[in-house]
Amino acid sequence: MAKHITPLTDSKCSSAKPLDKDYSLYDGNGLILFVRKSSKKVWRYKYKKANGKDGLMTLGNFPSLTLKQARDKRREYEKLIAQNIDPIEYEAIQKVKKSNAFSFESVARDWHGEYTKTGQWVEHTSIKALRVLETYVFPLIGQIAIDEVKSKDLVTVLRSIEEKGLSEVLKKTRQRFNAIFAYAISRGLIEENPAYFLKDVFVLTKKVKHYPQLPLERLPELLQKLKGDNGYPLTRLCTAFTLHVFARSSEIRFARWTEFDFKSCIWTIPPVRELIEGQRFSDRGAKMKTEHLIPLSPQVISILKEIQAYSGMTKNVFPKNGDPQGFICDKVVNDTLRRIGYDTEKDVCGHGFRGMACSALVQSTLFQKEAVEKQMSHQERDQVRLAYTHRAEYLEERKAMLNWWSDYLEANQEGYISPYDFTQQLLQNDVINFKYAKLGK
């Protein structure tokens, strides 16, 4: 049988005297006046949480908080419990709302810190993400309370970024708005995500940047100019290496000697590299964040052995001149091209080597389009297919491809020959059968 509790009165609360130990006076339905031996009287509220455990809250001191006021608070909490809202969690959120911690900037910084801890960002991505928020977002809406930020406020921010022509920043900011408000919902700070509908408002079409590439007919000219370059030898070798392997700039700049298997003639670019202290972005690996294999032709092996004379004693393949722990400048290939007489905005640039190689490989008629795409390290858009794509897919054909490209460059040293005509020569001389085997033809 439930114990009968007689509700408290003002006089009973006022006349309650301290004893040798603390004791409780009960008003019913979880409201308690806790009398300490120090004579201090404290209102408490005890209730059952959704998980069946007891919850206990301190409401305030008597007589500052009267019996009537304590009962009013109890009724408020009973209504919250009826809505499956935990009173302790509710009060914690109300406390946050009254502080600066409830501003959009504060919540966004908390989200950034938590997301960084997941390890899904490399360090420079985390730094860049926060810098974008500090530069383009916080000045406009940072001080607005998180539950008062409206969709129109977010549109204002995104429009200001759009006007600056920063399409990638616009795209990332829109995505991060969704993540920040989802985080706020998970903390019980808001109930709806004002960024949700933005996916239908901003249809982003990134303008494709076309890198200048030299017509293949001018290959002999390029090769002769590179041969006669009198700049720092390592920069000339880096440019030649880039032309032969047609990898991306950061993949080449931050290469380590441990990535090269000279016996198997394979360069394995990891998804992420070791970050060298003080060397920004040195942890960048393969562009698509998956291990990428580049077969090494005999010509490339020869170039690498020349490079070893300058950097073989260091960990880095292309160290900075005078700093073995550093890395060669990201503009070194373009600087070399400018030095030998090319306009890297109109004629050819380092990234344009990729387009030249791709064009020649397709024109050769020897290689499957899928194999060329795989070697170019273009991300598979079909995610189901990507899940079944092995890092070494088409590897034998890709080995033949890199050998063919180096031989084609060599064949153009003295005069131009088209990719198709070069292939016909190889067929006539029966070279295909033993030098470019396993092409799937």
C-alpha positions, 0 to 999 in steps of 0.5 A, a space after each residue: 500500500 502506497 504511503 500517505 503523504 500530507 502536503 506541506 504548508 508554509 508554516 511547516 516549511 518555516 518551522 522545520 528545525 535542523 537536526 543532527 543529520 540532514 532529513 527530508 520533508 515530502 509534499 508529494 509527487 516528487 517535491 521534497 524540502 531537504 533540511 540540512 543540519 546546517 539549517 539550510 533548506 533546499 527544494 528538490 524534485 525527484 522523478 522517474 526518467 524514461 529509462 526507469 532510473 531516478 532523476 533528482 533536481 535541485 530547484 532552489 532554496 527556501 524561503 527564496 523559493 516559496 512553497 507555491 513557486 516550488 509546486 509551480 516548477 513541479 507542475 512544469 516538469 510534470 508537463 515536460 515528462 508527459 512529453 518525454 522531455 527530461 527536466 534535467 536535460 531541459 534545464 541544461 539546454 535553457 542554461 546554454 540558451 542564456 549563455 554565449 554558448 548558444 550562438 551559431 558561432 559557438 555551436 559551429 565551433 563545437 561541431 567543428 571540434 567534434 567532427 575533427 575528433 572523428 578523424 574524417 578530416 586530415 589536419 589541413 582540411 580541418 584548418 581550412 573548414 574553420 577558416 572558411 567559417 571565420 571568413 565568410 559565415 561568422 561575421 554575418 550570422 555568428 552572434 545569432 542564437 542557434 534557434 533564431 537562425 532562419 533559412 533566409 539568413 543562410 541564403 544571405 551567407 551563401 549569396 555573399 559567397 556566390 557573388 565572390 565566385 567561390 563555387 567550391 566554398 559555396 558548395 562546402 558551406 552549404 553542406 556544413 550548414 546541414 551538418 552544424 544544424 543536425 549537430 544542434 538537433 542532436 544536442 537538443 538545442 533546436 528541433 528543425 534544420 533550417 538548412 535542409 531545403 537549401 539543397 533544392 535552392 542552390 544547384 551548383 555547377 562548377 565551372 570546369 577549368 581547362 588546363 592548357 596543353 601543347 598539341 602533340 605536333 609540338 612534342 619534339 619542340 618541348 622535348 628539345 627545350 627541356 633537354 637544353 634547359 640549364 636550370 637547377 637539375 632537380 627541377 628539370 628532372 622533376 618536369 621530365 618525371 611529371 611528363 612521363 608519369 602524368 600524375 598530379 602536382 601534389 602527388 609528385 611533390 610530396 613523394 617519398 622514396 619508400 613508395 617506389 618499388 624498383 624491382 616491380 617497377 611500381 610507384 604506390 601513392 598512398 591515400 594519406 602520407 605522413 605529415 612533416 612538421 612545418 611542411 603544409 599539406 605534406 600529408 596529401 596522398 592520392 587525389 581520390 583518397 584511395 591508393 593509386 598505382 603508377 607503373 614505371 617505364 624503363 625511361 622513368 626508372 632512369 630518370 629516378 636514378 638520376 634524381 637519386 644523385 640529388 635526393 637519394 640520401 633524403 626521405 623525400 624524392 623532391 626536397 626543397 633546395 637547401 632543405 632536405 626536410 622540405 619539398 620542392 615548390 608547387 610551381 616548379 614545373 610551371 616555372 621550368 616551362 616558363 623558363 624555356 619559353 612557354 606561357 603556362 596560361 595559354 600554351 602548356 602547364 604541368 597539369 596539361 601533361 595529363 591531357 596530352 598523355 590521355 589524348 595520345 593514349 586514346 589516339 593510339 587505339 591500343 588501350 581501353 578507355 576504362 584502363 586510361 581512365 583508371 590510370 588518370 585516377 579519375 574517380 568512378 562516379 558509380 558508387 556501386 561499381 566503385 565498391 567492387 573496383 580494385 586498386 590494381 584494376 587493368 594493371 597489366 594494361 596500365 603497365 603497357 600504357 606507361 611503357 608505350 607513352 615513354 616510348 612515344 615521347 622518345 620517338 618524338 625527340 627528333 621529329 613528330 609522329 602521331 600516336 596512330 602512326 607510332 602504333 602502326 610502326 610497332 605493329 609492322 615491326 612486331 613490337 606489340 607482341 613482346 613489349 606491350 603484351 596483355 593489352 586485351 586485344 
